[in-house]
């Protein structure tokens, strides 16, 4: 349903009992007489020894250089809801049924970190960022990397108002970045293996140390992780588009229906860009006849140019084809529009899997331990 959440606690809503746990010490930030020239920060990232006792959030204390003391100091609490409850984020929350459990676990974790607050404050805390997510269990005959190879060939930068994309770990993850949100799709099992083998910097997430190995002596499942990471700025504009009018608080945004709607919205946008990959280029003769029928007035050279463009897109990706062919804007948009008309009415077999993913998003049944462990037995 969701995983990482970042909330802000205002100065009057918490007490730090051991400021030296922060780096640098939070003593000077707690002093109302202290005035810096820029925003000051103090971090508290749990040590390995602390993590061994159970999952804990990451804390960042901020102080603005000016303004009322009660408004110029705040604490960001960043945590994985699934890890707080289950100790891992393969298993998924069940929506409102888990909300009280989450609040209790978060309150207890902060108490261990010597930060005093109350349940009611956490419940109504303002959201700074939230990651809606779904772990999608695939058939073992469909490795995640095959789907990711297709997704990384799509041209989504303009469609989703993104400013860059990234492909990491040999095609095991695809990430799209905008100023106020990110989309990530990756092989959940491979990501965990990569982080354990080469360190956290090679992973997509953080806090791998405290995740138990669920697959010891078992066949590993194929789990596609789909995340949409929203900042508070994007939450407001996106929810307006989707027709939601929630407050930007933990209580209001901890909702399975919201998560489902957000993920389906972006999945639909992503898969709408698959038309180029859905054109059958195996039978060139049939494709030529289809192109001639669709564009009876085009010259043979133009038809062959369109087919060459489609084949290049399928091999190099849409962005790669544009760069390799050196297409100008008017050529680029015309070829894409023409290719759209040649999309097969019947979906290619490899995209039937994508329909299955959409069905899992629509059903939105939480993935439980027995789904990935018991079914994963050799």
C-alpha positions in Angstrom: 0.0 0.0 0.0 2.7 2.5 1.1 6.2 2.3 2.4 8.4 5.2 3.2 6.7 8.2 4.9 8.3 11.5 6.1 6.4 13.6 8.6 7.2 16.9 10.3 6.8 17.5 14.0 6.6 21.2 15.1 8.8 22.3 18.0 6.1 22.2 20.6 5.1 18.6 19.6 8.3 16.8 20.8 11.0 16.8 23.4 14.5 15.5 22.7 15.9 13.9 25.9 19.4 12.9 24.6 20.4 15.6 22.1 24.0 14.2 21.8 22.5 11.3 19.8 22.2 13.8 16.9 25.2 14.8 14.7 26.0 17.5 15.4 24.5 17.6 18.8 21.0 19.0 18.9 21.8 21.1 22.0 22.5 24.3 20.0 19.4 23.8 17.8 17.3 23.4 20.9 18.6 26.7 22.2 16.0 29.5 21.4 18.9 32.1 21.6 20.9 30.5 18.9 20.7 32.2 15.5 22.6 30.9 12.5 22.8 32.5 9.1 21.3 29.5 7.2 19.0 26.6 7.9 20.9 24.3 10.3 20.5 20.5 10.5 21.3 17.8 12.9 20.9 14.1 11.9 20.2 11.0 13.9 20.6 7.9 11.8 20.4 4.7 13.9 23.7 2.8 14.3 24.1 -0.9 13.4 23.9 -1.7 17.1 20.6 0.1 17.4 19.3 -1.5 14.2 20.1 -4.9 15.6 17.4 -4.3 18.3 14.8 -3.5 15.7 14.0 -1.1 12.9 14.1 2.6 13.8 13.3 5.8 11.8 15.8 8.4 10.6 15.5 11.8 12.2 16.6 15.3 11.1 16.2 18.3 13.2 16.0 21.7 11.4 16.3 25.3 12.6 15.6 28.3 10.4 17.8 31.4 11.1 14.8 33.7 11.8 11.2 33.6 13.0 9.4 32.5 16.1 11.2 29.7 18.0 8.1 27.5 18.0 7.9 27.8 14.2 11.5 27.9 13.2 12.4 24.5 14.7 10.9 21.2 13.5 11.8 17.5 13.4 11.5 15.4 10.2 10.8 11.7 11.0 11.4 9.4 8.0 10.4 5.7 8.3 9.2 2.7 6.4 5.8 1.7 7.6 6.2 -1.9 6.6 9.6 -2.3 8.3 8.2 -0.8 11.5 5.4 -3.4 11.6 6.9 -6.5 9.8 10.6 -5.9 9.9 10.7 -6.0 6.1 9.0 -4.3 3.2 8.2 -7.4 1.2 5.1 -7.9 3.3 2.5 -5.1 2.8 0.1 -3.2 5.0 -3.7 -3.7 4.9 -4.7 -0.1 5.0 -6.7 1.4 7.9 -6.6 -2.0 9.7 -2.9 -1.4 10.4 -3.0 2.3 11.2 -3.3 2.0 15.0 -0.6 -0.6 14.9 1.7 1.7 12.9 1.1 4.6 15.3 1.9 2.5 18.3 5.1 1.1 16.7 6.3 4.6 15.6 5.6 6.0 19.0 7.6 3.2 20.6 10.5 3.5 18.2 10.8 7.3 18.9 10.7 6.5 22.6 13.7 4.2 22.1 15.5 7.1 20.4 14.7 9.3 23.4 12.3 11.5 21.5 9.1 12.2 23.5 5.8 12.8 21.7 2.3 11.4 21.8 0.1 9.3 19.5 -2.3 12.1 18.7 0.5 14.3 17.4 1.8 11.5 15.2 -1.7 10.9 13.9 -2.2 14.5 12.7 1.4 15.2 11.7 1.9 16.9 8.4 3.2 14.7 5.6 6.5 15.9 3.9 6.8 13.0 1.5 5.0 9.7 1.0 5.9 6.6 -1.2 2.8 4.7 -2.4 4.0 1.3 -3.5 3.0 -2.2 -4.5 5.0 -5.5 -4.6 3.8 -7.4 -7.6 4.4 -11.2 -7.5 5.2 -12.5 -11.0 5.4 -16.0 -12.4 8.9 -17.4 -12.2 8.8 -17.9 -16.0 8.6 -14.0 -16.3 11.8 -12.5 -14.8 11.5 -8.9 -13.8 14.3 -7.8 -16.0 12.4 -8.7 -19.2 9.6 -6.2 -18.2 12.1 -3.6 -17.1 14.0 -3.9 -20.4 10.7 -2.9 -22.2 9.9 -0.1 -19.8 13.3 1.5 -20.1 12.8 1.9 -23.9 9.8 4.1 -23.5 9.7 7.8 -24.0 8.0 9.1 -20.8 9.9 12.3 -20.1 7.5 14.7 -21.8 4.4 12.7 -21.1 5.0 12.6 -17.3 6.7 16.1 -17.1 9.9 14.4 -16.0 13.4 15.8 -16.2 15.5 12.7 -16.2 15.5 8.9 -16.1 18.0 6.4 -14.8 18.7 2.7 -15.3 20.8 0.9 -12.7 22.3 -2.4 -11.8 22.3 -3.9 -15.3 18.7 -3.2 -16.1 17.3 -4.4 -12.7 15.7 -1.0 -12.0 14.1 1.9 -14.0 13.7 5.3 -12.3 12.0 8.4 -13.6 12.6 11.7 -11.8 10.7 15.0 -11.7 11.2 18.0 -9.4 8.4 17.0 -7.0 8.1 13.2 -7.5 9.8 10.0 -8.7 8.6 6.8 -10.2 10.6 3.6 -9.6 10.2 0.1 -10.9 12.7 -2.5 -9.9 13.4 -6.1 -9.2 12.8 -6.2 -5.4 14.7 -9.5 -4.8 17.7 -8.5 -6.9 17.9 -5.1 -5.3 18.2 -6.7 -1.8 20.9 -9.1 -3.1 22.8 -6.2 -4.7 22.8 -4.1 -1.5 23.9 -7.0 0.6 26.7 -8.0 -1.8 28.1 -4.5 -2.6 26.7 -2.2 0.0 23.7 0.1 0.5 24.9 2.6 -2.1 24.3 0.0 -4.8 20.7 -0.4 -3.7 17.5 1.6 -4.5 16.4 1.9 -0.9 18.0 2.6 2.5 18.3 0.6 5.7 19.1 -2.9 4.3 20.9 -4.0 7.4 17.8 -4.8 9.4 15.9 -6.7 6.7 16.0 -10.5 7.4 16.7 -12.9 4.6 13.3 -14.4 3.9 14.6 -16.7 1.1 17.3 -18.8 2.8 17.3 -22.3 1.2 14.3 -21.4 -1.0 13.8 -20.6 -4.6 13.6 -16.8 -4.8 10.3 -15.3 -6.2 10.0 -12.8 -8.9 8.8 -9.6 -7.3 8.4 -6.3 -9.2 8.4 -3.3 -7.0 6.4 -0.3 -8.2 6.7 3.0 -6.3 5.5 6.5 -6.8 7.4 8.8 -4.4 5.5 12.1 -3.8 6.5 15.3 -2.1 3.8 17.4 -0.3 3.8 19.8 -3.3 3.0 17.0 -5.8 0.4 15.4 -3.4 -1.8 18.5 -3.6 -1.7 18.8 -7.4 -2.0 15.1 -8.1 -4.9 14.6 -5.7 -6.8 17.5 -7.3 -6.4 15.7 -10.6 -7.6 12.4 -9.2 -10.6 14.1 -7.4 -9.4 13.6 -3.8 -9.7 16.4 -1.2 -7.6 14.9 1.7 -5.6 17.0 4.2 -1.9 16.4 3.9 -1.7 14.5 7.3 -0.6 11.0 8.2 -4.2 10.1 9.2 -5.7 11.4 5.9 -3.1 9.9 3.5 -2.8 6.5 5.2 -5.4 5.0 2.8 -5.4 2.0 0.5 -7.8 3.5 -1.9 -5.5 6.6 -2.3 -2.5 4.3 -2.9 -4.4 2.2 -5.4 -5.6 5.3 -7.3 -2.1 6.9 -7.5 -0.4 3.7 -8.7 -3.1 3.0 -11.3 -2.9 6.6 -12.6 0.8 6.3 -13.3 0.7 2.7 -14.5 -1.9 3.7 -17.1 0.2 6.6 -18.2 3.3 4.4 -18.5 1.6 1.6 -20.4 -0.1 4.0 -22.8 3.4 4.6 -24.1 3.9 0.9 -25.1 2.4 1.2 -28.5 5.8 1.3 -30.2 6.8 -2.0 -28.6 3.4 -3.6 -29.5 4.0 -3.3 -33.3 4.9 -6.7 -34.7 8.1 -6.4 -36.7 8.8 -10.1 -37.0 6.7 -10.3 -40.2 8.1 -7.4 -42.3 5.9 -8.2 -45.3 2.7 -8.0 -43.2 4.0 -4.7 -41.6 4.6 -3.2 -45.1 1.1 -4.1 -46.2 -0.3 -2.6 -43.0 1.6 0.6 -43.5 0.6 0.9 -47.1 -3.0 0.3 -46.2 -2.8 3.0 -43.4 -1.0 5.5 -45.6 -2.0 4.9 -49.2 -0.6 8.2 -50.4 2.9 7.8 -48.8 5.8 7.0 -51.1 7.6 3.6 -50.8 10.7 5.4 -49.4 8.6 7.1 -46.7 7.0 3.7 -45.8 10.4 2.1 -45.4 11.6 5.1 -43.4 8.7 4.6 -41.0 9.4 0.9 -40.6 13.0 1.5 -40.0 12.1 4.0 -37.3 9.9 1.5 -35.6 12.5 -1.2 -35.7 15.2 1.2 -34.3 12.9 2.2 -31.5 12.3 -1.4 -30.5 16.1 -2.1 -30.5 17.4 1.1 -29.0 14.4 2.5 -27.2 12.4 5.6 -28.3 14.9 8.1 -26.9 17.8 6.2 -28.3 16.3 6.0 -31.7 15.8 9.8 -31.8 19.4 10.4 -30.9 20.8 7.8 -33.3 18.8 9.0 -36.2 19.3 12.7 -35.4 15.6 13.5 -35.9 14.3 17.0 -35.8 11.2 17.9 -33.8 8.8 17.8 -36.7 10.2 14.5 -38.0 10.1 13.0 -34.5 6.4 13.8 -33.8 5.3 12.8 -37.3 6.9 9.4 -37.1 5.6 8.8 -33.6 2.0 9.7 -34.7 2.3 7.5 -37.8 3.6 4.6 -35.7 0.7 4.9 -33.3 -1.7 4.1 -36.2 0.2 0.8 -36.8 -0.2 -0.6 -33.3 -1.6 -4.1 -33.4 -5.2 -4.5 -32.3 -4.1 -7.8 -30.6 -1.7 -7.3 -27.8 1.7 -9.0 -28.1 2.1 -12.0 -25.8 4.8 -10.3 -23.7 2.4 -7.5 -22.8 -0.2 -9.9 -21.4 2.0 -9.9 -18.3 1.5 -6.1 -18.1 -2.3 -6.7 -18.1 -1.8 -9.1 -15.2 0.1 -6.4 -13.3 -2.7 -4.0 -13.9 -5.2 -6.6 -12.5 -3.1 -6.9 -9.3 -3.1 -3.1 -8.9 -6.9 -3.0 -9.4 -7.5 -5.8 -6.9 -4.8 -4.4 -4.5 -4.5 -7.4 -2.3 -1.6 -7.0 0.1 1.3 -9.3 -0.4 1.8 -11.5 2.7 4.7 -13.6 4.0 3.2 -16.9 2.9 2.8 -15.5 -0.6 6.5 -15.1 -1.1 8.0 -17.7 1.5 5.7 -20.7 1.6 5.1 -20.5 -2.2 8.8 -20.0 -2.6 9.8 -23.4 -1.2 11.8 -25.7 -3.4 
